[in-house]
Amino acid sequence: MESKPNKAQDPSPWKAVGIVSDILITILVLTTVFAFGGRLADQYLHTGYIFTVIGFVLLIIVGYKVILRKAEVAKKKLGLDRS
C-alpha cells in the first residue's frame, strides 16, 4: 500500500506559485528573445520568415534544456527529490 505523505512535507501554496511563476517567466522571456529576435532579423534583412523559424527551432532546443533544469530545481524545492 502507498503511504500518505506527512502534512509537514506538503509544500505551501505560495512556494508552488513561486516555482510556477519562475518557469512561466522563463518561457515568456525565451519566447520573446528567440521569436521576436528572429522576426526583427527578418524585417531588417528582408528575408521572409527564415529567421523567425530558426528562432522557434532554437526556442524549442534551448527552452527544453532550460525547463528541464528548472524542473529539477523545483523537485528539490518541493522535497520530491528521492536521491
Steps between C-alpha positions, in 0.01 A plus 500: 500500500607853436559714805366854519761775527522686827334838521843647580627386159220668304627812323332828576281641225720811483810290439321323215381833355857629514634198314228515235548873446876450466448240228236713326722809498783291357277374219376851422851649495636222278207535261543875484873484439503228234173557314497879517872512426449282195213716382707817540787341308259405220367855477846655508654261245184459285527121509138388531453273801825304513637659818162472670498126431862471617403691814219257576725199442760647735222577747398135506856371536622750759167529680473125548837484674431806715157376609639157587764665718236715669283192556787331684541805723124505561506134602766575759313804631180302536677208666411256223860408428553141612877495468 
